[in-house]
Amino acid sequence: MASSSNIYKSPALTHELVAKCSVSLTTTRARASILTLPHGVVQLPMFMPVATQASLKGITPEQLEETGCRLCLNNTYHLGLKPGQEVLDAIGGAHKLQGWNHNILTDSGGFQMVSLLKLATITEKGVEFLSPHDGTPMLLTPEHSMSLQNSIGSDIMMQLDDVLVTTSPDKARMREAMERSVRWLDRCIAAHKKPESQNLFCIIQGGLDLDMRRECCREMLARDTPGIAIGGLSGGEAKADYCRVVAACTELLPDLKPRYVMGIGYPEDLVVSVALGADMFDCVWPTRTARFGNAVTKHGVLNIRNKKFATDFGPVEEGCNCMVCKSTAEGGMGVTRAFVHHNASKETVAAHLLTIHNVYYQLNLMRQIREAIMEDRFPAFVRQFFAWLYADKTEYPEWAVGALKGVNIDLTSE
């Protein structure tokens, strides 16, 4: 029975903490929870596939739904360009545009401004850039980002933050970005027109400086947004540094609010990040790597373009229950590695099939993680996960061994 002590409620969100890792002497920060949003329930921890322009490349909304996805990510910058805010307002938002009856999270658009566009300049006003269409000067402000996301109608919307690559040596600029992100959050909160139906999450910045991250945590928490994101990572920093930042932040975050680490998608990163106390993740990698002929499996990534698969009539992954891998007798497609190999270099069907499989793999991994937390066997699951992924313990990445040891999981012990 749920009690008020493990439930957080805001006008458009309910977050119920249902289980925590508590195995004697191996207590990690892993949590399982239920997140209720305007378009339905989401089980945490979870991975969000990225539907950049209101669709996942090579997969229909029905197929995405079939993988078990109940929350996907759309890109504010791209939707703001096409179809544009006027069309979004006219049709009633992105859910209707893409025929998606479940939840949507939108990023603020700021990251794309800086990473994709030439001559982008960040000032206190916002992000100044040149239009990719005709080169005219444009400005994305916190207010405009909120207006766009209100028009999109996303269930979770992200604040506009000042994004700086974590490996930047400019400490003064890093502090400026962190402090500006706090000021921009205040502007986002003031400009947000639909708090009763859309949730605004803050984004913690501060690079690899743990003191700066902690300072940002305190400032952001004082604004009391329904959820909290850890941003500015997955930008080339060492994995050990990434883990230190996530651990430092989750240590300060309230139990009852969802925690989202942005831009994370490699399977081992997901497992370690859950152990460090994070709940939500997104990344384009599973779908992008599918377009290069790669299948994500529990034993690692398989490049199906390799000629050894030309006569392999096994499923993409043995034991996988996705529609691609399941046999026709089980109601699936019964697709073989040989078929995908044959089409991988010349037909889009291979990318389509691998995208379905890879998205399913990611979501199923999170389901397995959640089940292990609920059954209080998460440390054992983590050890088995790494045993499947690597042939020998000597191959385990040092960053993962170190990070997990910090939360009482020793991968090297027998």
N, C-alpha and C positions, 0 to 999 in steps of 0.2 A: 504494500500500500504506500502510495506516495505521501510524503509529509511536506509541510511548507518549508522545512529546513533544507530541503534539497531541490527546491524549485525556484527558478527566477522567472518573473513575468514582466513583460513590457507591453505596450499597446498592440504590437504586431508580432510578438515572439514569446514563446514559453520554452524554457530550457530546464529539463529535469535530469539531474544526475542520478543514474541508477546503479552504477557499480564502479569501484575503484580497485586497482591491483592491491592485494593485501596478503599475498603469500608470505608466510613467516620468513624473515631474514632476506627476502628478495622483493621488497616493496618498491615498485617503480611509481612513476607519476601517471601511469596510464589510466584513462577514464572511459566509461561508456555512458552515453546519455541519449536523451530523446529531445530533438529540436523540432518544435512545432512552429511553422511559418504560415503566412497567408494562403499558400497553395499546397499545404499538406505537411505531413510528418517526415522528418529525416532522422535516420539513425546515425549517431556519432560513436566513434570516429568515422570519417568518410572522405572520399576523394571526389572532386568535382571535375568532370570532363569540360574542356574549353570549347564552347560553340561560338567562336569569335564573332562571326557576323550573323548571329541567330541561327546557326546550323553547324553541326560537326561535319567536317569534310568527309564525304563518302558514307554517311549514315543518316537514315531518316529519323524523325522524332519517335516514330513507333518502335524502331529498332533500338533506339537509345533507351526508351522506356522499358523495353524487354530485358535490357541488361541489369535492371534494378535501379537505374539512376533516378533520383528524385530531386536533385539540385545540380544545375549546370551553370557554367559561367558564360556571360555575354560580354562583349567589349564595347564600352561606352564611346570610345573614340571612333571606331568603325561604324557603329550604328548612328552616331551623330552625323557622319559624312553621308552614309547611305543606309537606310532610306532617308535619313534626316529627321529633325525634330517635328517638322510640320506634318510629315506622313505618320510618324509614330503617334502624334496626338490625334490625328484623324482616324486611325485604325484602332486606337485603344491600347497601344503598347506592344511590347515584344512577345508576350505570351501568345497573343492572337496572331501576330505576324508569323511565328514559327510553329503554330499549332501545338504548343507545349502546355499541358495542364498542370505541370508541377512547378517547382520553385526555380527561380533564376537569381544569381548573384551577378552584379555588374561591378567592374573596376571603375575607377574614376576617370580614366582616359589620360592621366598625367604621364604614366610610364611610357605610353606609346608616343606621346609628344616628344619626349626626350630621346627615346631609343630609336625611333623610326624616322624622325624628321630632321633635316639639316637645319642648322642655324636656329635651333630652339633655344630660347633664353628664359631663365626663370627670374622673375622679379617678385616683389611683394604683392603686386597686383595678381599675378598668375603666371601661366606659361605662354610666352610669346613665340609664335612660329609662323612659317610661311605656308599658305594653303598648298596641299599637294596637287590641286587641280589647276590653279592659275597663278600661284606665287604671291597672292595678296597677303599682307600681314594679318594675322589672326591672334586672338587672345583667349585662352581657356582659364577662367577664374573659378574659385571654389563655388561661387554662385551659379555660374553657367554649368559646371559639372553636376550640381544638384538638380538644376532645372532639366538637364538632359536625362538624368537617371529617374527623375520623377515622371518624365514622359515615357521612358522605357517601361516603367512599372515594375522594376525588379523587387524581389522580396527582401534582398539584402543589397544595399548600396554602400560603396566605399567612399570615404572622404578623399578629396584631392590632397595629395601629400607632395612634399618636395623630395624627389627621389634622387639619390646619389649612389653611385656604385660603391659597394662596401670596401673595395680595395683602394679607394682614393686616399692618398697620403695627406690630404688637406684637412687637418683637424678643425680649423676655423670654419671652413665651408661645411663640414659635417655637422658642426654645432648649429650653424645657421639653418641648415636643412631641417634638423630636428626641431629647433624652436619655431621655425616657420610652419612646420607641419602642425604644431599645436595651435598656432594662431589661425591657420587655415581651417582646422577642425571647428573652431569657434564660429568662423564664417559659414562653414557648411551647416552646422546646427541651426544657425539663424536663418539660412536660406531654404532649409528642408521643409517642403510644403505638405508632405503626407506622412508624418510620423505614425499615424494611426494604422497605416497599411504598408509602410516600407520601413525597414530597419537600417539605420546608418551605423556602420562600424568605423571605429577609429583605427589608425595604423601607427604602430610604434616604430620609430626610426632611431638612428643613432649609430649606424655603421657597426663596427666590431668593438667599439668602446663600451664595455659593460657598464661603467658608471653612467655614461650618457644614455644608454638604453634604459637603465633603472630610473633615471631622472625623467625620461620620456614616459615610461610606464606610469609613474606617479601623476604626471600632468594629465595624461590621457584618461586615467581612471577617475580623476576628479571631474571629468566631463560626463561620466556615467552613460556612455553609449551602450546599447543592448548587447553588443559583441565587440571583440577586440581582435585585431590582426597584428601580426608581426611581419613587417615589410622590409624591403631593401636587401633581402638575402637572395641566395641562388644567383649571385652576380660575379662568380669567379673566385670567391673566397675559399680557403681551405675548409674541408668538411669539419675538421675539429673546431675551427673557429665558428662555423655555423652552429654546431651543437652547443658550444658555450653560450652563444647569444640566445638561442631558444631556451636553454635551461635557466639562464639568468632572468629572462622575461617571465616564463611560466611560474617561477618561484614567487613572483609578486602578484600574479593575476588571480582574481577571485575565482573560487571553485565553480560558482553558479553561472558564469557567463561563458559562451562558446569562444574557443580560441582558434584562430585561423592563421596558419603560416603560408604566406603567399608564394606561389611559383615553385612548389615542391612536388615531384612526381616519380622519381626513381623508387622502385619497391623497397630497397634497403633504407632509403631516406625516410620513407613513410613509417616503416616499422620502428626505427630509432626515434623519430620525432614523436610518435605516439607514446613511447616509453618516457620521453622527456616531458610529456604533459600536454601535447597539442591535439586538437580535435579535427580540424578541417584543412584540406589541402587542394591545390589545383596545379595543373601543368599541361602544356601542349604536347609534351614528349610522347605519351603513349600513342596518340593519333599521328603525330608527325613521323615517328619512327616506323609506323605501319606503312607509310607511303614509300619507304625505302626497303620494303620487303622483310621487315623485322617483326617477329612474334615474341611477345613478352610471356615467359613461362616461369614456373617456380624453380626451374633449373637454370634460369638465365635467359638472355635474349638469343633467339635463333634467327639467323639470316636465311630465310627460305629461298633466296636466290641462289644459294650455294648448290652446286651441281649434285651434291650427294642426296639432295631431296628429290631429284628428278624421277626416281622410281620408288619413292617412299609413299606408300598408300595408307599410312597411319594418319590419325587426325592431327591438326596443328599442334595440339597439346593433349597427350594421353590423360584421360580422366577429367578433362575440362567439360563443364556442363553448359558452355555457351552454345548458341544456336549454330555456330559454324562447326564446332567440334563434335557436338552430339550426333549420333547416327540417325539415319532416317527412321529407323525402327523406334527410336526414342523421341521422335518428333522434331529432330534437328535437320540440318542440311547435309550432314555427312561429308563435309569438305575434306579432301586429303591434302597432304603436303605437296604431293606431286602436281595436283591441280593448281595450287597457289603458285608453286615454282614455275609451272608452264606459263602462267599469265603475269608473273610479277614484273617482268621487264617491259611489257607491251600493252597490257590491258588494265583499266582502272578497277576491274572486278577484284583483283588481288588486294589492292589497297583497301577496298571496301570491306572485304572479308576479314583482313587482319585488323582493321579498325574496330570492327565489332568484337573480335576476340580480345584485343588489347584493352579496350574499355571494360569489358566484362572481367578480365583478369584483375584489373586495378580495383574495381568495385567489390569483387569477390574476396580479394585480399583483405580489404577493410572489413568485410563481413566476418571473415575468419578471425581477424584481430579482435573485433567486438565480441564475438562469441567466446574467445579465450579469456577476455577480461571478465565477462559476465560469469564464466565458470571458474574464475580465479585460478587460471593456469597460464596466464600471459607469459611469464618468464620461460616456461617450457616451450610455448609456441615460438618465442623469439629464437631460442636455441635450435629448434627444428627448422625454422625458416632459413637460418644461415647454413645449417647442415645440408639442406636441399640446394641452396644457391651455390655453395662452394664445395669442391671435391675434398678439400682438406682444411683443417683449422689454421694451418700456416698461411692459407690464402685469405683469411678474413681481413678486411681492411682495418688498419690500426685505429682510424678515427671512430669506427663503429664499436670496436672492442673497448676503447677508452670511454666513449660516451655512455655505453651500456653499463660498464663497471661503475660509473658514477651514480647509477640508479640501481645498483645491486644485482645486475645480471652479469655473471662471469661467463663469457663465451668460450674461454679457453679451458675451463675445468671439465673434468669427465662427468 
